[in-house]
Each structure stands twice: as C-alpha cells, then as structure tokens.
Amino acid sequence: MCMSTTEWIPSRPRIKKSKVQVHRLIRRKRCEEQVEKDMELKNLKLYLENKNIMEENEKLRKKASLLHQENLALMSEFQTKFPHFNRCSTTLFLVLHRK
C-alpha cells in the first residue's frame, strides 16, 4: 500500500488554548508594545538632550575662542606699552596687579 505525497499529510495535534491563556498572551503583547514605546520615547528624549548639550558645547567653544583672541590682543597691547617686560614678567605683573 503505497501512498503518494499528496494523499498523506501529517496532521498536527491541535492544542486548544484556554481563554485565560489567550488573555495572558494578549496582555503580554500589549505590555511588550508599551515597553517598546517607552524605550522609543526615552531614546528620543536622550537624543534631544544630547543635541542640546552639543549645541551648548559649540557655543562655549566659540566663546572660549573669542576670549582667547581677546587675551592675545590685550597681551600684545600690554607688551607694546611696556616693551621692557618679557612674556613671563608680563604674566607675573598682571597676576600680581589684578584688581
């Protein structure tokens, strides 16, 4: 007795899930979806916070650069007015005579 492959199909035993199991699965899926949404929201908040920090960092870099340029200009002006001071004594003089 030979059967062709089209005639013989193994049947899977059907497992009947109770309503409780179905509700648990639905609840678990909803919970996982909520966790995923929460993670996405946290990720977005962290991304925006990071972006703001980088923007503030760039502003502070520009401000530091301007202050450095101003410092160099003032040192140059000071050395022009007082040519007998060298760089070390100029710095020492400025530190000692700060107001």
Phi, psi and omega in degrees: 000102184254132179249143175281163183292335180283337182276324185259114177235118180292133180264139177276143176290131181275128179259122180272119180270139179283164179298326179297315179298318180297316179296322178296317179297318180296315180297318179298317180297316178298318179298315179297321178295320179294319178298318179297318178295319178298318179296319178297319179295316177298319180298317179296316179298316179295322178298313181294321178297317178297318179298317178297319179296319179294322178295316178297321178299318179295319177299317180293325176298316180296318179296318179297321179295317178296318178296322178296316179297319179296319178298315178298319180295318179294320177297318179296317178297317180298316181291333176290319180286327182234076186291343182284348176274136171268181186298316181294314181291330176296314179296315178299316179299315181295322180292317182288332185251027177291142181270000000 
